[in-house]
Amino acid sequence: MFNCKPSVLSLALAAAGVSFILTPSQALAADEVKTQSVQSSTADVEVQATESTAPTNVLAESNPEAVEEDTDIERINVTGYSRSLIDSLNSKRYGDTVSEQLSADDLGALPDVSMADALTRLPGISAVRTGGQAAEINIRGMSGGFVFSTLNGREQVSTSGSRSIEFDQYPSELISSAAVYKSPKASLIEGGVAGTVELTTVSPLSKEKQHNFTANVRGMYNDRADEVFGAEEFGHRLSFSYQGKFLEDTLGVAVGYARLEQPSVATQFIGLAYNDSKDVDGIDGDINGPEDNPANEYISEGFEVQHLGGVETRNGYMAAIEWAPVDNFVLKADAFMSRFDSESFARGFRTKFGGSSASVSNPTYDGNSVVGGTFNRTSKSYTRVEIVNDDNQDFDEVDSFGINADWQVTERLNVNVDVSLSAAKSDFRNGLLWSNVAVDANADAPIFDENVSISYLLNGLDLPDVGFNQADAFSDIDRVMVSKYGIYPFENEDEVKAYRVDFTYELDNDFISSVEFGARYSDRTYSNDRSVFEYGNDGAFSKTEPPLKLTDDMTTVVDWEGDFSYFPSYLAIDLDKALNAWFPDGTPQPVQTWGNAAGVIDEQGYTTNYSWSVLQSGDVYEEVLSGYVMANIDTEIGGLPITGNFGVRVVNTDQSATMLQNVEGDPTLGAQNITDEIGIINQNYAPTVQGVDYTDYLPSINLNFKVTDDSQVRFAAAKVMSRPPINRLAGDISASVSDDGEINGSSTNNPFLMPFYADQYDLSYEYYFDEGAVVAALFYKNIDSFIDTIAIENFDFKGNGFNVPDYIVDEDSGEQIETTNGTYTTAVNNAEGGYIRGLELAYTQVFASLPAGWSGLGFNASYSYTESEVQSITNLGGDTATQDLPGLSNNVVSATLFYSYEGFETRISGRYRDEFVSEQVAINEQVVNFDGETVIDYQASYQVTDGLGVLFQVNNLTDEPTKSYFGTENKTGTIQYFGREYYLGFTYAM
C-alpha cells in the first residue's frame, strides 16, 4: 500500500467524505459518515500545501468541529471526476443494501444529456438506444419493464404507456443524485424485480455555501445531419440553477431550469417480419414450412429505407423550498416538470413483396426463409414500392409534486410524512403520407403502374443489394402520385397519488439499533385513447378518394449519401402543401369511431371497420395499500462487526380495467347503445369493469460483514415483484356462442394478470484501498413466470365475469341448448419462469499519490456477465427460433480513463454490450435480436477561473450504428446510423 503523510491522501478522501485508510478507532467513527454529494464535471484535482489548523484525523476535513490548533498539514482537495467516483464509492460503502451510486454536488455538474446516459456508467446497467439516445435502461439483464423508479422516494409514472420509465426525459442538470438498489429492503416501495432506480433533486438546506448559482451553455452539432434533406444540424443545451439559504439557515430555496434542443437524425434500413409463406422451392415432400402448409417457405413482408430528421426539445423545471423552523422539524415541498416534444419526419420508400400471390424467381434461402430473390407483381399480389413521407409528433409531459414533513419527535422517535402526485401525458401523432407510381400522373384518370419488379439480397448485418425496375420513377413528378393519408394518434395519461408515513425508533441494545415501520397508499389511474383518420388507398388508386397530382413546389428530389448512396433517389414531399392541396377546406382530424363495425346502427358513410379505435381505448385502476416493518442491525459477533437490516413488506393490490364485451346486442347480457365521438351508435357491446385483488408478502434481509477495516462482505436475500405493464391490463374482450352452444373468446390483454415474482440472492465482496476500490458480486434471481399469449381450453367464462348465456335456442327446432365452455385466448402469467444469474466486477482508482503531473490520472471500469435459462419462441424470422430474455446481454463492459492537471480535465468513456433482445426500431412490439455495440464518448474541459470553465464533448465518437436481426444474422432487421454529436460550451458557478 502506498505510504505518505497521513494527512495528504487520507484528507483528500475525507474531503469527499471517504476514509480508506483507517485505524480501528477511526473505522468506528467512519461508520457514521453518510454523504450523498458529489461534484463531477469540469474541475480537476488540486493539490496544495497550506498552513492549516487541523488534526491528522482523516475525518477532520468533513468534521470542522474536530479542528485543533497548531497543526501543520498538507491538504489535498479532490474535485472533478475524481471526486465523483470517490463519493460514489463512499455512498456504496456505507449503504445498507447492494447498490450503485451516482451524484453531483451542484446542479448542472453531470455531463450527460439525460439520466439514462448517466446511469449506464454504473456496473451491470446498460441502455437501449432509441434514435441514437439512451432512453430505457436494463439492469442485470432485465428490460425496463422490470425496473421500478422513484423521484425523491416517490413512485414515478411514465409517458411510455407502460411502467418502463423513459429516463431521457429527466435532465441530468436537475438531478443531484441517483441510486440503483440491486437488493431491496422492506422500506423501499415494491415493484423492481431487476432493481429500483432512485433519483433525487437537491436539498437546499444541505448545501455548505449560503448561495450557489450555476449556468451551463452548450452548442451542439450532428455530423450526419447534412446527409438528410431537411434535417437540423445544430442544437443547444443550457441550464441555470440557484440554491440559497435564508433566515439564519432555516429556509432553503432551490430552482433550476434545463433546456435541450437537439437534432434527431438517422439513416436506416428496416427489414420487416416474415409473416407470409409460399411454396418457392417446389420440392416434393418438403415439410419444414408453416404448420398449416409445411411445403411453403417463409417470405418477408418487405423492407424500408428511410431518412429520419427532426428536432427534440426538452424543457425541465425543478423547484424546492425547505423550512426548518426548529431543530427537530423540517418541512419540504418540491416540484419537477419535464416537457419533451419531438417533431420528426421519416422519408424514403417501403417495399411490399406481395405475399403468397407474388411471383418469386432466383430465391436465396436462410433455412426455410427467403432472404433474396426477385419478386414480380401478379394480378393477385400486392407487390409494390411506396414512397413514404411520414410526419411524427410526440408531446410528452412529466410532472412530480410532493410535500414531506420530517419530525424528530423525541431523541429516539422520528416520524416522516409524505404526500405526492406523479402524472404523465403522452400525445403521439403519427401522420403517414403514402405515394405510389402511376403509369402517367398527368392522365385524366391516372392508372396505378402494376409493372413492379423488386430484386434484393440480404447481407446480414450489412446493407442489402437491391434493384427496382421502377427506380427512375421514384423521383419523377410525372409518375409519383400521393395515394393515401392516415393519422393514428396514441394518447396516454397516467397518474398516481400517494400518501406515506414512516416511523423510526432508535433502540439501545447490542443487536438492533433501530426499528422502522410504516404504511403507504397509492391510487393510480391509466387511460389510453386511440383515434384514426384515413383517406385514399396505399395499395392502389382509389376512385372515390382519388390520388393527388404533385407539383414542383411540393417536392424535392432527395439523393442518398455515404453507405446508402446506391439506393435510388426519391421525392420528399412537403406534407403541409400536399394536404392543403388535397383538402382545400382543411385536413380532417382523427376521431375515435366505430366506422362501419358490426352492430352499428348508422355508419354515416364509413366503409371501413374502425372499432379497434374504441375497443383499444379504456382505463385501468390500481389501488395499492402496503405496510412494512424493518429492523436495522448493528452488532458484533466474535469480533466481527455486522450491520444491515431485515424485515417484511405486505402489499395489497386491487387492479381493474374498463372493457367492452361483445354480447351480440343481447340486452339481457348487458348490451347498451355505445356512442363514439361523432355520434355513431353500436348496440353489440356491454361495458364492464374487470379485475383482481391480491396480497403479497415480501421478506428481505441485507447483511454487511466488516471483515477488516478496508474490506466487507455483503449478503442479501429477498422476494421481489414487478407488476405487469399497465397497458397490458387494459384491452378489449370478446366472447361468442357458436350454433352448438360452445363459448369462445379472446382478449388482447388481461386485467387478471398477476405480477412477476422472483426470489433473489446477492453476495458481494468490497475492498477499499487508499485510492479506490475493487468490488466483486454474484447474483441469482429465480423468476416464477412471464407473460405469454395462450389459448386456455375449457375456460370458465361465467366464473370470470363474462356475460354469457346459460343456454341458446336452436333456430330450427326451438330447443334449448346448454352452453359449454370452450377456448379463451388471452395474455396470462405462464408457469415457465427460470433463473437469471451473473457476476459483476468493478475497479476504481484515483492516482492522487503520483507526482503532481500525474496525480490527476484515474481509471474506472466495470464488467458484468449475465446468463439465464429463460427463453421465448419467435417466428418473426419465419423459422421458429428461441431468443433470450429481453434486455439480457451476456457481457456488459464500461470503462473511463480520465486525467486532470491544473484546471484541465479530459476523459474518454466506453460502453459495450454484446447481443441482446429488444423491440425492433420503429416497429412497436416486434421483438428481435440486436447485435452487440460499443459506444464511446469523449470530454475535455478547462477551468479558466474559479467560476468559469469551457467544455468540449463528443458523444458516439465512432458513429456506432444499431443493428438487429430476426433469429439469425442472415435475416436483417435494422441497420441504423445516428451520427456523432459535438458539444462546445461553458459552465459558470458562483
C-alpha positions, 0 to 999 in steps of 0.5 A: 500500500502506498505510504505518505503523510497521513494527512495528504491522501487520507484528507483528500478522501475525507474531503469527499467524505471517504476514509480508506485508510483507517485505524480501528478507532477511526473505522468506528467513527467512519461508520457514521459518515453518510454523504450523498454529494458529489461534484463531477464535471469540469474541475480537476484535482488540486493539490496544495500545501497550506498552513492549516489548523487541523488534526491528522484525523482523516475525518477532520476535513468533513468534521470542522468541529474536530479542528485543533490548533497548531497543526501543520498539514498538507491538504489535498482537495479532490474535485472533478471526476475524481471526486465523483467516483470517490463519493460514489464509492463512499455512498456504496460503502456505507449503504445498507443494501447492494447498490450503485451510486451516482451524484453531483454536488451542484446542479448542472455538474453531470455531463450527460444529456439525460439520466439514462446516459448517466446511469449506464456508467454504473456496473451491470446497467446498460441502455437501449438506444432509441434514435441514437439516445439512451432512453430505457435502461436494463439492469442485470439483464432485465428490460425496463419493464422490470425496473421500478423508479422513484423521484425523491422516494416517490413512485414515478409514472411514465409517458411510455404507456407502460411502467418502463420509465423513459429516463431521457426525459429527466435532465441530468442538470436537475438531478443531484443524485441517483441510486440503483438498489440491486437488493431491496429492503422492506422500506423501499416501495415494491415493484423492481424485480431487476432493481429500483432506480432512485433519483433525487433533486437537491436539498437546499438546506444541505448545501455548505455555501449560503448561495450557489448559482450555476449556468451551463451553455452548450452548442451542439452539432450532428455530423450526419445531419447534412446527409438528410434533406431537411434535417437540423444540424445544430442544437443547444443545451443550457441550464441555470440553477440557484440554491440559497439559504435564508433566515439564519439557515432555516429556509432553503430555496432551490430552482433550476431550469434545463433546456435541450434542443437537439437534432434527431437524425438517422439513416436506416434500413428496416427489414420487416417480419416474415409473416407470409409463406409460399411454396418457392422451392417446389420440392416434393415432400418438403415439410419444414414450412408453416404448420398449416402448409409445411411445403411453403417457405417463409417470405418477408413482408418487405423492407424500408429505407428511410431518412429520419430528421427532426428536432427534440426539445426538452424543457425541465423545471425543478423547484424546492423550498425547505423550512426548518423552523426548529431543530427537530422539524423540517418541512419540504415541498418540491416540484419537477416538470419535464416537457419533451416534444419531438417533431420528426419526419421519416422519408424514403420508400417501403417495399411490399413483396406481395405475399403468397400471390407474388411471383418469386424467381432466383430465391436465396434461402436462410433455412426455410426463409427467403432472404433474396430473390426477385419478386414480380407483381401478379394480378393477385399480389400486392407487390409494390414500392411506396414512397413514404413521407411520414410526419411524427409528433410526440408531446410528452409531459412529466410532472412530480409534486410532493410535500414531506414533513420530517419530525424528530419527535423525541431523541429516539422517535422520528416520524416522516410524512409524505404526500405526492402526485406523479402524472404523465401525458403522452400525445403521439401523432403519427401522420403517414403520407403514402405515394405510389407510381402511376403509369402517367400522373398527368392522365385524366384518370391516372392508372396505378403502374402494376409493372413492379419488379423488386430484386434484393439480397440480404447481407446480414448485418450489412446493407442489402443489394437491391434493384427496382425496375421502377427506380427512375420513377421514384423521383419523377413528378410525372409518375409519383402520385400521393395515394393515401393519408392516415393519422393514428394518434396514441394518447396516454395519461397516467397518474398516481397519488400517494400518501406515506408515513414512516416511523423510526425508533432508535433502540439501545441494545447490542443487536438492533439499533433501530426499528422502522415501520410504516404504511403507504397508499397509492391510487393510480389511474391509466387511460389510453385513447386511440383515434384514426383518420384515413383517406385514399388507398396505399395499395392502389388508386382509389376512385372515390378518394382519388390520388393527388397530382404533385407539383414542383413546389411540393417536392424535392428530389432527395439523393442518398449519401455515404453507405446508402448512396446506391439506393435510388433517389426519391421525392420528399414531399412537403406534407403541409402543401400536399394536404392543403392541396388535397383538402382545400377546406382543411385536413380532417382530424382523427376521431375515435369511431366505430366506422362501419363495425358490426352492430352499428346502427348508422355508419354515416358513410364509413366503409371501413371497420374502425372499432379497434379505435374504441375497443383499444381505448379504456382505463385501468385502476390500481389501488395499492395499500402496503405496510412494512416493518424493518429492523436495522442491525448493528452488532458484533459477533466474535469480533466481527462487526455486522450491520444491515437490516431485515424485515417484511413488506405486505402489499395489497393490490386491487387492479381493474380495467374498463372493457367492452364485451361483445354480447351480440346486442343481447340486452339481457347480457348487458348490451347498451347503445355505445356512442363514439365521438361523432355520434355513431351508435353500436348496440353489440357491446356491454361495458364492464369493469374487470379485475383482481385483488391480491396480497403479497408478502415480501421478506428481505434481509441485507447483511454487511460483514466488516471483515477488516477495516478496508474490506466487507462482505455483503449478503442479501436475500429477498422476494421481489415483484414487478407488476405487469405493464399497465397497458397490458391490463387494459384491452378489449374482450370478446366472447361468442356462442357458436350454433352448438352452444360452445363459448369462445373468446379472446382478449388482447390483454388481461386485467387478471394478470398477476405480477412477476415474482422472483426470489433473489440472492446477492453476495458481494465482496468490497475492498477499499484501498487508499485510492479506490476500490475493487468490488466483486458480486454474484447474483441469482434471481429465480423468476416464477413466470412471464407473460405469454399469449395462450389459448386456455381450453375449457375456460370458465367464462361465467366464473370470470365475469363474462356475460354469457348465456346459460343456454341458446335456442336452436333456430330450427327446432326451438330447443334449448341448448346448454352452453359449454365452455370452450377456448379463451385466448388471452395474455396470462402469467405462464408457469415457465419462469427460470433463473437469471444469474451473473457476476459483476466486477468493478475497479476504481482508482484515483492516482492522487499519490503520483507526482503532481503531473500525474496525480490527476490520472484515474481509471474506472471500469466495470464488467458484468456477465449475465446468463439465464435459462429463460427463453421465448419462441419467435417466428418473426424470422419465419423459422421458429427460433428461441431468443433470450430474455429481453434486455439480457446481454451476456457481457456488459463492459464500461470503462473511463480513463480520465486525467486532470492537471491544473484546471484541465480535465479530459476523459474518454468513456466506453460502453459495450454490450454484446447481443441482446433482445429488444423491440425492433426500431420503429416497429412497436412490439416486434421483438428481435435480436440486436447485435452487440455495440460499443459506444464511446464518448469523449470530454475535455474541459478547462477551468479558466477561473474559479467560476468559469470553465469551457467544455468540449464533448463528443458523444458516439465518437465512432458513429456506432450504428444499431443493428438487429436481426430476426433469429439469425444474422442472415435475416436483417432487421435494422441497420441504423446510423445516428451520427456523432454529436459535438458539444462546445460550451461553458459552465459558470458557478458562483 
